[in-house]
Amino acid sequence: WARMRWARVRGLDPDGDVPCRRGGHAMCIDEQGGVVYLFGGWDGQRSLDDFWAYEIAADAWRCLSVATSRDKNGPGPRACHKMVFDNKTGSIYLLGRLGEGDGMADHRARHPEGTEGRSSREGSLPWGAAAVIPGVGPQEIGSAYPSQCSEFYRYHTRGLDAGSWDLLSLDTASSGGPPLIFDHQMAIDSDAQMIYVSGGRVVEMECDALKFSGLYSYDIRTGNWKMYNTSDSYASQPFIPPRWGECHFLKLPAEMQYALKNDSGHSMVLDPKSQTLFIFAGQRDDRYLSDMYAFHIPTNTVTELFPSFTTVGGPNPCFTQRAVIDPEKREIYV
């Protein structure tokens, strides 16, 4: 521990460029290959759709795409999305979006995390700019058009399909998955080929009330989504009442309403050995949280670990807290 130190990454790409300063971007790492991937975000003026890879050993960036909205099946500009890397197949999975026309102005006002820095590579297009490319239709160049559909993408880093995108679903909600969300959390179990998605704010343009998503899993092998704790045995549980207008919240069982409470800006890590998700902190209504729960996947059970870990020496309540887990040591770092 005494030898640990921070060092600023100063590597460039072959053209002397680096990703511009931004907030709300997504990153994931290929631990075996020693590559960090970065996609999208908000630069203080617009949503981005540039895609970068950082080679750790070479201390060098590579721009994989100036604008993925111009790539076949590629995602459009966005922020507050999430990516996970599948070590088994070398695939990157991307879900979620807060982009132009998705109520970004209100979110920026509440969480001003963008920066005004601009890149020397001015490649990212404004929302919908891909539509002006001559002779290319929207289905050919990606998904750069605003909608309330929750698109789900996969990017290949290995094999014959390396460098290409798959649009796995135009709208995950239509196949039992989450609605269009942002500020959610994702985790992947590469051995079991399962992805887990927790919480996040639901994007709904015609509703002023805050809506939060629940807990889902995605089976990579079968392509099936599952929402946890919404079986027929809970059918007698009431709906959470609407706030106003036609808006309503997701129907959840009573214990899930109490336990997970559908936070946003929270942390989630997966212990693949015990098949347990640890979900903690975040924001609910106008309150920052320091509670912590364990969700045991095989038995579908929730255990409250701490109503407030701050009182037992943990960090203070905050928003967008980040965490990683070391399954070998059974330790979580916040």
HELIX and SHEET records of a PDB file:
HELIX    1   1 THR A   68  ARG A   70  5                                   3    
HELIX    2   2 MET A  104  ARG A  110  1                                   7    
HELIX    3   3 ALA A  129  VAL A  132  5                                   4    
HELIX    4   4 PRO A  138  ILE A  141  1                                   4    
HELIX    5   5 THR A  172  SER A  175  5                                   4    
HELIX    6   6 ASP A  232  TYR A  234  5                                   3    
HELIX    7   7 ALA A  254  ALA A  259  1                                   6    
HELIX    8   8 PHE A  309  VAL A  312  5                                   4    
SHEET    1   A 4 ALA A  26  ASP A  30  0                                        
SHEET    2   A 4 VAL A  35  TRP A  42 -1                                        
SHEET    3   A 4 SER A  47  GLU A  55 -1                                        
SHEET    4   A 4 ALA A  60  SER A  65 -1                                        
SHEET    1   B 4 LYS A  82  ASP A  86  0                                        
SHEET    2   B 4 SER A  91  LEU A  95 -1                                        
SHEET    3   B 4 PHE A 152  HIS A 156 -1                                        
SHEET    4   B 4 TRP A 165  SER A 169 -1                                        
SHEET    1   C 2 ILE A 181  PHE A 182  0                                        
SHEET    2   C 2 ARG A 201  VAL A 202 -1                                        
SHEET    1   D 4 GLN A 185  ASP A 189  0                                        
SHEET    2   D 4 MET A 194  SER A 198 -1                                        
SHEET    3   D 4 LEU A 215  ASP A 219 -1                                        
SHEET    4   D 4 ASN A 224  MET A 227 -1                                        
SHEET    1   E 4 SER A 267  ASP A 271  0                                        
SHEET    2   E 4 THR A 276  ARG A 284 -1                                        
SHEET    3   E 4 ARG A 287  HIS A 296 -1                                        
SHEET    4   E 4 THR A 301  PHE A 306 -1                                        
SHEET    1   F 2 VAL A 324  ASP A 326  0                                        
SHEET    2   F 2 GLU A 331  TYR A 333 -1                                        
END                                                                             
